[in-house]
Amino acid sequence: MHNDPSSSDDLAADLAEAAHVLSTAADVTLLAHVNPDADALGSALALGLALHRRGAVVRVSFGAPDDVPETLRSLDVAGLLVPASEVPAAPPVLVALDTGSVERLGPLADRVSTAGVVVVLDHHVSNPRFGHVNVVDDRAEATAIVVLRLLDELGVELDEPVARSVYAGLVTDTRSFRHASASTHEVAARLLAAGVDGEAVARPLMDCHPFGYLSMLAKVLGRACLEPEAAGGLGFVHAVVTLEDASGLRPEEVESVVDLVRTTAEAEVAAVLKELRPSSWSVSLRAVSRVDVREVAQLLGGGGHRMAAGFTASGPADKVLADLRAALSTVAASS
């Protein structure tokens, strides 16, 4: 089941194999990772819509939380999203999107071992290729780009609903194209030409929050801490969002805090601890350029990309931060 990563370098062959599986599939389940973002869910909905139009039975889901992020609901134009409880115990064809490891599927991770065929579409360099078919391009800025290539391989017409879901993943994972190659800008132009209203897609995802968000930021950023000597002297800034801080707000508001903390000029690395349950944390890491936070996250059981990664942890926030400092020191010393 596990392909050797060294034998998966031919992306064109991998795309052709994935297209062959999906072009003949009558029942397809597409899964995003837990706490899905726009790249994971947008990619799943874009591909799901194309397969649905071809006559396949299609469902799109994720393991947790129970509710679909409010800012992403409008992407589901065909009603393909279903709760995790409605995902078959043994899907005939399972597609895992933007999921760097089986564990990232959370409560639905067991479906990988029971599915008839597993297709993995991803852009995480740490992906172990856990599918029967693996299309993993770690040079792609977003899984949405991998999905668009697959749609082209399938001969799918790129209309506005499909293009909008792809664009949602692309604009968020590139931070509004700050981290985008020339070819990715060309992809964006193609999506806009298909009818996507870039501002209408990006604003609810990145620039629209309820008034209570401001109060939460005031509390959280007021407690933020800068440690200039940490991360090998490159600087480390961190903040903590407790359950009390996040009360009444959407997960989208909590996830966006790291994008403000990371703007600290004196810090190479930024971290935000987000309390999921009492003393249970999801930690987001960001770097400017010199520290590989993917390596930091991997030391702590997580993963991600060189400049954006994360992990989960349990215990007091101070203990999580102490473990994070130690991991930062280890990685910074080897850089």
N, C-alpha and C positions, 0 to 999 in steps of 0.2 A: 504493500500500500504506500509505503514511504519512498518517494523517488529520491535518488541521490542528487543533491543540489548541483553537483559538478556536471551532471548529465542533463540539466534543465536550462542550459545557456541559450539554446535556440528558441528564442521567444516566438518566432514565426511558427515553428512546429507546434509549440505549446498552444498557441492561439488556434491553430487549425484543429488540433485535437479537441480542445474545449468546444469549438464551434460544432464539430461533428457530434459530440455528445448532446449538446443542447438543441441542435437542429432536429433531432429525432426524438427528443424527450416529450412524453405526454403529460408528465406530472413533475413539477420542479418546485423545490423549497429553497428559498434564498434567505440566508441568515447573516445579519450584521452582528458585530460584537456587542457585548453588554454596554449600556449607556451609549447608544449609538450617536455618532455625530453626523454631520451632513455628508461627509465622504462615504461613510459606511452605508447609511440608509439611502442617500441619493443614488449611489452606485447600484444598490439592490433594486430600487424602484425603477431605475432606467432600464436595466436588463429585464426585470420582471415584466414591465409593461410591454417590451418588445416581444417576449415569449408568450405573454397573454394574448396579444394580437394575432399570434401565429396559431392559436387554438389550444395551447397547453393549459393545463390546470396549474395555476401559479399561486403561491403564498409567500409573503415576505414577513419575517419576524425577527425577534431578538430575545435573549434570555431574561434581561432585566434592564430597567424597571418595568412595572406593569403597563405604564402609559407611554404612548408615543410622544416624543418631544413636540411641544406645541408649534414650534417654529418650522417643523418638518412635515406637518400633517398635510399641508396643501400640495405637496409633491405626489401624494397618492391619489392620482386622478381616476384610477380604476378600482379602488377599494381592495387592493391586494394585501394590505396589512392585516395580520391576524395575531391574536395573543399567543404567547408561548404554549399555552395549554392546548392549542389547536394544531400544533406542529406534529405530524405523524411520528409514531415511535420508530418507524423504519422507512424514511423517505426513499422513493425510487431513485431520485437524483437530488443531491444536496449541493448547493453552491454557498461557500463561505466567503464573505467579502470583507476586505480591509481588516482581516483577523490574523494577527501575527502569530497566534498559537491556538491550539485547541482549547486551552483554558479560558481564552478570551470569549468563548461562546457561553460561558457561565453554565446555567442550568440546562442548556441545550447541547452541551459538549458531547454527551453520550450519543447523539445522533450521528456523529462522525463514524463511529464503529458499527452502527446498524444500517446506515444508508447503503443503497445499491451501488451508486457511483458518487464520489465526492470530487467536486471541482473547487479549487482554491484560486481566488482572484485577489491579488494583494500587491503592495509596494513596500512592505517592511523587509529590510535587509536580514532581519533575524528570523524570518519565517522558515520553519523547518520542513516545509513542503509536505504537509500532512494529508494531502489529497491523493486520489488516483491520478488526477490531472491537475497540474500546478502551473498557473500563469502568474509568475511573481517577477515584477520588474522593479528593482530597488532604485532605479534611476528615475522612475516616474514620480512626479511631485504629489500625485494622488492616485488612489485606486480608481477614481473616476476616469482617468486617462486609460488605464488598462481595460476598463469596461467599454470605453468608446472604441478602442481598437477591436475588441471582440464583437461589438455591434457591427462594425465595418466588415469584419470577417464573415458575419452572418448575413450581410447584405441588407441590413435594416436601414430603412429611410429615417434620417435624422430630422424629425419634426419637433415642434416647440415643446410638447410635454416631456419627451425623452431628453431633449437637449437641456431643458431646465433642471432636471434632476442631476445630470452630469455637471452642469455649471455650478450647482449648489455645492457639490463636493470639491470642485476645482477652486472656487473662489475662497472657500474656507481653509482648505489645506495649504494653499499658497499664501495665506494671510493677505488677501486682496492682491495677489500676484506680486507680492514683494519677493517671494522665493519662486520665481518662475523663469524657465528658459525661454529662448526665442520661439522654440517650437510649441511650447505651452501657450504662449500668447497667441500663436496662430490657431491653436485649438480653440481658445476663447473667442477669437474672431469668427471662427466657423460656427460656434454655438450661438453667438449673437446674430449671425446671418440667418440662422434657423428660426429666429423670432424671439429669442430670449431677451427679456428686459432685465439687464444686469442690475440696475438699481433696485428694481422691485424684488429680485431674488436676494440680493445681498443685505438690504436694510433690515428685514426682520431677523436675519441670521446673525448679524454682527453689530447693528447700530440702533436697536430698538429694545428698550427695557422699561418695565413698570417703574413708577416713582419710588417704590420701596427699595429698588436696587441702589438708589443713591444713599439711603440710610445704611444699608448693608455695607456698601463700600466705605462709608465714613468710619464705621466701626472696625472693619477688617484692616483697611489701609492704615488706620491710626495705630494699630498694633504691629504693623510690619516691622521687620528688623533687618538691618544691614550689617553684615559681618565682613569687613574689608579684607581680613587676613585669611578667610576661609577659601576653599577651592584653590589651594596652592598660592594664595595671595592675589588671586584674580577677582575675588569678591563674590559674595553669596547673599542674596536677598530672599526673604521668605515671609509668608503670611499664612494665617490659619483661619479657615471658615468653619465655624462650629454649626451644629444643628440649629442652635438658637439664632445665630446670625442669618441662616438661610431660611428660617421659618417663613412660609407664605410665598416664597419665590420659586421660580422654575429652575430645573437643573441648568438650563442655558445661562442663567444669571451667574450661578456659582462657577460654571466652567470658564466664563469670560474673565474672571478676576486675574488669572495668570497673565493675560495679555496686557494688563495694566502694570502688574508687578514687574514684568520683564523689561519695562521701559527704564528701569533704574540704571543710570549711566555708570555708576560705580561698581556694578556687579556683572560678572561674566555669566553667572548661573542664577536663575530664579526658580523658586519652588512655591507651590500653594498646596497646603494640606486641606482637604475637603472632607468633613465628617459625614460618613454615610449612615452609620449607626453609632450609638455610644462607643467611643474608643475604637472605631473602625474607620480607616481613612483611605481615600483615593488621593494620590499625590501626583501633581503635574509638574514636570520639569521642563525648563527652557534654557537654552544657551545662546550666546551671541555667535561664537565661532571657534573658540579655542578648546573647550571641554566637550567631550563626547558624552552627552547625558544618556544616550542609549546604554553605554557601558555602565554608567552609574545605576541606571534602573535595573539592568540585568543582575548586578550584584545584590540587588534587593528584591529579586524575584519578578521584575517587570520587563519592559522592553520599549521599543519605539524607534525613533530616528536619532541621528546625530545631534540635532538641535531641538528636538521635541520628543519627550518620552514620559513614562510614568510607571507607577507601581502601586500596589495596595499594601497596607500594613495595619497592624492592630497594636493597641496599647496607648499609653499617654502620648500626647503630641510631643512632649519634650524628648521622649525616648525615640520616637520616629525621626525627629530632627537630629538627634545624636547619631543614629545609624546613618542618616543621610550625609552628615558632615564627614563621617569616617569613609564612606564610599567615595565622596567627592575628593577627599585627600588622596585616596588610593589611585583614582583615575587621573587626577591632576599630576600626581608624581610620575605617572608613566607616559604622560603626554609629551 
